[in-house]
Amino acid sequence: MKKLILSLAIVASAFAFGQKEDVNAKLTSANKAAMDAYNAKNYAASAPKFMEVYDLLKANGQDDKTYMYYAGLSYALANNSDAAIKIYQDLINSGYTGVQTTYTAKDKAGNVSAYDKKTWDLLKKNSSKDFTDFKTEQTPSVEVDLYETLSTLLLNAKKNDEAIALVEKGLAKFPNSTKLKEVQGSALYASGNTDKFMQNLKEQLAKNPNDPTNWYNLGVLQAKDPATADAAIESFKKAVQLKPDFENAYQNLVYTTIGDDAKAVEEINSLRKAKPDDATKLIEARKAKFEKALPYAESWYKAIPTSIDAVSTLKDIYSITKNQAKMAEMKAKEAELEAKQPAK
């Protein structure tokens, strides 16, 4: 948030040369209220105040959309999706990227201050003895964040078609955005257009077979059909090979290997009395699946030893495969990790 305060200082300096003092007073007051509310995580209060700063600046000839961006971010954090969506759409449609140039110079006392470009140029041209160390610096682009946040907001609002259209536009600019790819998969799946998504994934993987997110998404789709479960396992394995700390891929790899365990338990229970031999065969088959999943779960834990999900899953697998010592070890680890979780 420091760059936001700096930007306001620049604007205030510009107004000081020719605008009414009450404009600066209103700007300072609105900015302070926005910053105080934001830092206190009162995002519902900070959002309209950031918009007030933006509107005051715009009314005085400075269309600085940085403040609109922070208003949109605040609305999103306040779970006001409609307001956030509107602002993010306006920002993207306007071509806003967040890239700004700051202009600084050092006075004779050694103080470095920021100026608007016009003032900076005048100082550089006419005050060479009084000011030195003239520098310009650009802030980083937030354009990819705009696409990622807006697409997520649209997805959460169940506006799947709008999310898909935005993601396609975003991926054309930022083809390596993992978040956009994840939203694309979720939106296409939610809209029932899984065939298109799978085709798109396969086309992307043909071009770039080293994309772990695409392998993961392909595995998720393949895992939905028991007939392609083996293919899903291979896709998840590829994902974790490319990204060794890919927790969701490990989790799906383990549970796809195990299969529908609730259904297996139900079948076993239904046969225990009527057909105990058949029940025993199913018990052994279930145990074999867990044994097959065990090395994947161990790799998951090795890659992310602080994951409670990994530890809990490994504990359950050791229990079912009758490794009591390892089960006890994971049970103790689970308790240790849970103790470190913040109180709810």
RAHU-V330632 format. One record per run of one state. SS is the DSSP state (2 for helix, 1 for strand, 0 for the rest). FROM is the first residue (numbers start at 1). LEN is the number of residues. If there is no record, write none. Layout:
# RAHU-V330632
[[SS:FROM:LEN] [SS:FROM:LEN]]
This chain:
# RAHU-V330632
[[0:1:1] [2:2:15] [0:17:4] [2:21:19] [0:40:3] [2:43:17] [0:60:6] [2:66:12] [0:78:3] [2:81:14] [0:95:6] [1:101:7] [0:108:4] [1:112:4] [0:116:1] [2:117:10] [0:127:4] [1:131:8] [0:139:4] [2:143:14] [0:157:3] [2:160:14] [0:174:4] [2:178:13] [0:191:3] [2:194:14] [0:208:4] [2:212:12] [0:224:2] [2:226:17] [0:243:4] [2:247:12] [0:259:2] [2:261:11] [0:272:4] [2:276:28] [0:304:4] [2:308:13] [0:321:3] [2:324:16] [0:340:5]]
